[in-house]
Amino acid sequence: MATYVFKAMDLTGAKAGGEVDADSKQVVSDQLKARGLIVLDIKAKHASKEISLDFLKRIKATDLTILTRQLATMISSGMTILRALYVLEAQTENKLLAEVIADVRKDVEAGLPLSGALERHPKVFSPLFVAMARAGETGGVLEESLLRVADQLEKEDSLRRQIKSAMVYPGVIMTFALIVLVGLVTFLVPVFVGVFKQFGGDLPTITKFTVALSDAIKGQWWAFIAVSVGSSWAFRKFRRSDWGRPKWDAFRLRTPMKIGDIVQKVALARWSRTLSALVTAGVPLLAALDITAKTAGNHVVEKAMAEVIESVKRGGTIAEPLRHASVFPGMVAQMVAVGEETGALDTMLSKIADFYEDQVEAAVKSLTSILEPIMLVVVGGIVGFIVISMYLPLFKVYDQIK
């Protein structure tokens, strides 16, 4: 499939132009004629010769949220979807997102609905985004659905920021500790080694270990870098593999020092917020449950949702399988049951999401207060170990002199 640039005009004489992805010029011509346009010119678009560094580009959640709100505002004001996409394409500062909007606009020009055009970019628009857009198109309330999507994106981004803020302090401390360790064993330890050679005699065990570590870092520094990069790559593959991801997700929920509790609360907040948004938008229940499972971000939650889907297919309730899932507290199952009985499931799910988002914020603050003294002990332990290992032989020599 290639990209073609076309020029055309409608029956009133107004000119139109744009780009369309198609298999041939004839297909483009047929599409334009089906839209009531008179074809003036069609030619293949030549690829740009500029160097593209796509791996450095990314779309931030904030950019996508702003885009969604702007699109909802323009549609609610009476602007057509196609014209709104043209405006967004021209004013979006993120080049990668502008390219995606351009592709979406071309698909809409070719006759696809907005949800179908969005679905062709799964790395940018999640199944939740596409499903809510499709529900909005079906119900004639697209702008309301887009506003709900924007709210959902903001909530998810807020959760991510809270987790990242909690990891900043230990990350900085551990980086500082690593720099101190490398600096000490690279520059300080060799000075002491020269002194030890003059004294002679057998060195203590911890001193031998420190000297060996210093020699290894100075002589085989490339091996440490290779092992670090290889370990990071292997861990990523393990975490994303079909057999490794369930083990990693289950381990995260059992991590001590309240980290597992935070992981669970984040998963529950995301689950309830997503399902609430989909139910409110009018997405069919089975489709909403399936999308919620796919976007849960934790395999344990996905497994529990599979049992919920089977229960609903058999005519059962959502709450019953949740009672037997360890990842869902009893309060969640009870509130969902009340929501199903009263017909206010979306309201109950929204309240659950609000509760766990507040719990995440409190748990993150508590975790930070716990990590601060632990990190100080770790850094002090590293420095203290190296200093003691270097001074022990000197104390031994001093005792022999006495």
C-alpha positions in Angstrom: 0.0 0.0 0.0 1.3 3.4 -1.0 0.5 7.0 -0.2 -1.1 9.2 -3.0 -1.5 12.9 -3.1 -4.7 14.1 -4.8 -6.3 17.3 -6.0 -10.1 17.4 -6.6 -13.1 19.6 -6.5 -16.7 19.1 -5.6 -19.8 19.9 -7.6 -19.9 23.5 -6.4 -16.3 24.1 -7.6 -14.6 24.1 -4.2 -11.2 22.6 -4.4 -10.1 19.8 -2.1 -6.8 18.0 -1.6 -5.1 15.6 0.7 -3.3 12.2 1.0 -4.8 8.7 0.9 -3.3 5.3 1.5 -4.3 2.9 -1.2 -3.1 0.0 -3.4 -3.3 2.0 -6.7 -4.3 5.3 -8.3 -7.5 3.7 -9.6 -8.5 2.8 -6.0 -7.9 6.4 -5.0 -9.9 7.6 -8.0 -12.8 5.3 -7.1 -12.8 6.5 -3.5 -12.9 10.2 -4.5 -15.7 9.6 -7.0 -17.7 7.8 -4.4 -17.4 10.9 -2.2 -18.8 13.0 -5.1 -15.5 14.7 -6.0 -14.2 15.4 -9.5 -10.6 14.1 -9.7 -8.1 16.7 -11.0 -4.8 15.0 -10.2 -3.4 12.0 -8.4 0.3 11.2 -7.9 2.4 9.1 -5.6 3.9 10.8 -2.6 7.7 10.6 -2.6 9.4 9.6 0.6 11.4 12.2 2.4 15.2 12.0 2.2 15.6 13.5 5.7 17.2 11.5 8.4 14.5 10.3 10.8 15.3 9.4 14.4 11.9 7.8 15.3 13.4 6.0 18.3 14.0 9.4 20.0 10.4 10.5 19.5 7.6 9.7 21.9 4.1 10.9 22.6 3.5 12.0 26.2 0.3 11.3 28.0 -0.2 15.0 28.5 0.0 15.7 24.7 -2.6 13.0 24.1 -4.9 14.3 26.8 -4.8 17.9 25.4 -5.4 16.5 21.9 -8.5 14.6 23.1 -9.9 17.6 25.0 -9.4 19.9 22.0 -11.0 17.4 19.6 -14.0 17.1 22.0 -14.4 20.9 22.2 -14.3 21.4 18.4 -16.8 18.6 17.8 -19.2 20.0 20.4 -19.0 23.4 18.8 -20.4 22.0 15.6 -17.1 21.5 13.6 -16.9 18.4 11.5 -14.5 15.6 12.5 -12.4 16.1 9.3 -12.0 19.8 9.8 -11.2 19.3 13.5 -8.4 16.8 12.5 -7.0 19.3 10.0 -6.8 22.0 12.8 -5.2 19.6 15.2 -2.7 18.4 12.6 -1.6 22.0 12.0 -1.3 23.1 15.6 0.1 20.0 17.4 3.7 20.7 18.4 4.6 17.0 18.9 5.8 16.0 15.4 5.1 12.3 16.0 1.6 12.9 17.2 1.0 15.3 14.3 2.0 12.5 11.9 -0.4 10.1 13.6 -3.2 12.7 13.3 -2.4 13.2 9.7 -2.7 9.4 9.1 -6.0 9.4 11.0 -7.3 12.3 8.9 -6.4 10.5 5.7 -8.3 7.4 6.8 -11.3 9.5 7.7 -11.1 11.2 4.3 -11.0 7.7 2.8 -14.3 6.9 4.5 -13.3 5.2 7.7 -15.1 6.2 10.9 -13.0 8.0 13.5 -12.8 4.9 15.8 -11.7 2.8 12.9 -9.0 5.3 12.0 -7.8 5.4 15.6 -7.7 1.6 15.8 -5.0 1.5 13.1 -2.6 3.1 15.6 -2.7 0.8 18.7 0.6 2.1 20.0 -0.9 5.6 20.4 -4.6 4.9 21.0 -5.4 2.2 23.5 -8.3 -0.3 23.2 -10.1 1.9 25.8 -9.7 5.0 23.7 -11.0 3.2 20.6 -13.9 1.5 22.4 -15.1 4.8 23.9 -14.8 6.6 20.6 -16.8 3.9 18.9 -19.5 4.0 21.6 -19.7 7.8 21.3 -20.1 7.5 17.5 -22.8 4.9 17.9 -24.8 6.9 20.5 -24.2 10.3 18.9 -22.3 11.6 21.9 -18.8 11.5 20.6 -17.7 14.7 22.4 -18.9 13.4 25.8 -17.0 10.1 25.2 -13.8 12.0 24.3 -14.1 14.1 27.4 -14.4 10.9 29.5 -11.3 9.5 27.7 -9.4 12.7 28.6 -10.4 12.4 32.2 -9.3 8.7 32.2 -5.9 9.7 30.7 -5.4 12.4 33.3 -6.1 10.0 36.1 -3.7 7.3 34.8 -1.0 10.0 34.2 -1.5 11.2 37.8 -1.0 7.6 39.1 2.2 7.2 37.1 3.5 10.5 38.3 2.9 9.5 41.9 4.8 6.2 41.5 7.7 8.0 39.6 8.0 10.6 42.4 8.3 7.9 44.9 11.1 6.3 42.9 13.1 9.5 42.4 14.7 9.6 45.9 15.9 6.0 46.1 17.0 6.2 42.5 19.2 9.3 43.2 20.6 7.7 46.4 21.5 4.4 44.7 23.1 6.3 41.8 25.1 8.3 44.2 26.1 5.2 46.1 27.3 3.5 42.9 29.4 6.5 42.0 30.9 6.6 45.4 31.7 2.9 45.3 33.3 3.1 41.9 35.3 6.2 42.9 36.6 4.6 46.1 37.6 1.3 44.6 39.1 3.0 41.5 41.1 5.8 43.2 41.4 5.2 46.9 42.0 1.5 47.1 45.1 1.5 44.8 46.8 4.0 47.1 46.4 1.7 50.0 47.5 -1.3 48.0 50.8 0.3 47.4 51.2 0.8 51.2 50.2 -2.8 51.9 52.9 -4.1 49.6 55.6 -2.2 51.6 54.4 -3.7 54.8 54.0 -7.3 53.5 52.2 -10.0 55.4 48.7 -11.5 54.9 45.8 -9.2 54.4 42.4 -9.6 56.1 39.6 -11.3 54.1 37.5 -8.2 53.6 40.6 -6.3 52.4 41.4 -9.0 49.9 37.8 -8.8 48.6 38.0 -5.0 48.2 41.4 -5.2 46.5 40.0 -7.9 44.1 37.0 -5.7 43.4 39.2 -2.7 42.6 41.4 -4.8 40.2 38.3 -6.2 38.5 36.7 -2.7 38.0 40.0 -1.2 36.7 41.0 -4.2 34.5 37.6 -5.6 33.3 35.3 -2.5 33.4 33.9 -3.5 30.0 32.7 -6.8 31.5 30.7 -5.0 34.2 29.1 -2.8 31.6 28.3 -5.9 29.4 26.8 -7.8 32.3 24.7 -4.8 33.3 23.3 -4.3 29.8 22.8 -8.0 29.3 21.0 -8.4 32.6 18.8 -5.4 31.9 17.9 -6.8 28.4 17.3 -10.3 29.8 15.0 -9.0 32.6 13.0 -7.0 30.0 12.5 -10.1 27.9 11.6 -12.1 30.9 9.1 -9.5 32.1 7.4 -9.3 28.7 7.4 -13.0 27.9 4.3 -15.1 28.2 5.8 -17.3 30.9 7.8 -14.6 32.7 5.1 -11.9 33.0 2.7 -13.9 35.3 5.6 -14.7 37.6 6.8 -11.1 37.7 3.3 -9.6 38.3 2.6 -12.1 41.1 6.0 -11.3 42.7 5.3 -7.6 42.5 2.1 -8.0 44.5 4.1 -9.9 47.2 7.0 -7.4 47.4 7.6 -6.3 51.1 8.0 -2.8 52.5 4.5 -1.8 51.3 5.6 -1.9 47.7 3.3 -4.9 47.0 0.4 -3.0 48.6 1.1 0.0 46.3 1.2 -2.2 43.2 -2.2 -3.8 44.2 -3.8 -0.4 44.9 -2.6 1.0 41.6 -4.0 -2.0 39.7 -7.3 -1.7 41.5 -7.6 2.0 40.8 -6.8 1.5 37.1 -9.2 -1.4 36.9 -12.2 0.3 38.5 -11.6 3.7 36.7 -11.3 1.9 33.3 -14.4 -0.2 33.8 -16.4 2.8 35.1 -15.5 4.9 32.1 -16.5 2.1 29.6 -19.8 1.3 31.4 -20.6 5.1 31.6 -19.9 5.5 27.9 -22.3 2.8 27.0 -19.9 0.1 25.8 -21.4 -3.4 26.0 -20.6 -5.1 29.3 -18.7 -8.1 27.8 -16.6 -5.8 25.6 -16.0 -3.4 28.5 -14.8 -6.4 30.7 -12.5 -7.6 27.9 -10.9 -4.2 27.4 -10.5 -3.7 31.1 -8.7 -7.0 31.3 -6.4 -6.1 28.5 -5.5 -2.7 30.0 -5.2 -3.8 33.6 -1.4 -3.9 33.5 -1.2 -6.9 35.8 -1.6 -10.6 34.8 -3.2 -11.5 38.2 -6.0 -9.0 37.5 -6.3 -10.2 33.9 -6.7 -13.8 35.1 -9.4 -12.7 37.6 -11.2 -10.8 34.8 -11.2 -13.9 32.6 -13.3 -15.6 35.3 -15.5 -12.6 35.6 -16.2 -12.7 31.8 -17.0 -16.4 31.9 -19.4 -15.7 34.8 -21.2 -12.9 32.9 -21.5 -15.1 29.8 -23.2 -17.8 31.9 -25.6 -15.1 33.2 -23.9 -14.6 36.5 -22.7 -11.5 38.2 -19.4 -9.6 38.2 -19.1 -9.5 42.0 -19.2 -13.3 42.6 -15.9 -14.2 40.9 -14.3 -11.1 42.5 -15.0 -12.6 45.9 -12.7 -15.6 45.1 -9.9 -13.5 43.6 -7.2 -12.7 46.1 -6.1 -9.5 44.4 -9.6 -8.0 45.0 -10.4 -7.1 48.6 -13.8 -7.9 50.0 -14.8 -4.3 50.0 -14.5 -4.1 46.2 -16.6 -7.2 45.6 -19.3 -5.9 48.0 -19.4 -2.4 46.4 -19.6 -4.0 42.9 -22.4 -6.2 44.1 -24.4 -3.2 45.4 -23.8 -1.4 42.1 -25.1 -4.3 40.1 -28.2 -4.6 42.4 -29.0 -0.9 42.2 -28.1 -0.4 38.6 -25.4 2.1 39.6 -22.4 0.0 38.7 -20.5 2.9 37.1 -21.0 5.1 40.1 -19.7 2.5 42.5 -16.7 1.8 40.3 -15.9 5.5 40.2 -16.0 5.6 44.0 -13.7 2.6 44.3 -11.3 4.3 41.9 -11.4 7.5 44.0 -10.7 5.6 47.2 -7.8 3.6 45.9 -6.2 6.6 44.2 -6.2 8.4 47.6 -4.8 5.2 49.1 -2.0 5.2 46.5 -1.1 8.8 47.4 -0.9 8.0 51.1 1.0 4.7 50.6 3.6 6.5 48.4 4.2 9.1 51.1 4.6 6.3 53.7 7.0 4.3 51.4 9.1 7.4 50.9 9.4 7.9 54.7 10.5 4.3 55.0 13.0 4.3 52.2 14.9 7.5 53.3 16.6 5.9 56.4 17.1 2.6 54.6 18.9 4.4 51.7 21.1 6.3 54.1 22.1 3.1 55.9 22.9 1.5 52.5 25.2 4.3 51.5 26.8 4.5 54.9 27.3 0.7 54.8 29.1 0.8 51.4 31.4 3.6 52.4 32.0 2.1 55.9 32.8 -1.3 54.5 35.5 0.0 52.1 37.0 2.3 54.7 37.2 -0.5 57.3 38.6 -2.9 54.8 41.4 -0.5 54.0 42.3 0.5 57.6 42.2 -3.0 59.1 45.7 -3.9 57.8 47.0 -0.6 59.2 45.6 -1.4 62.6 47.3 -4.8 62.4 50.7 -3.2 61.5 50.2 -0.8 64.4 49.7 -3.6 66.8 52.8 -5.4 65.6 54.9 -2.1 66.1 53.6 -1.9 69.7 
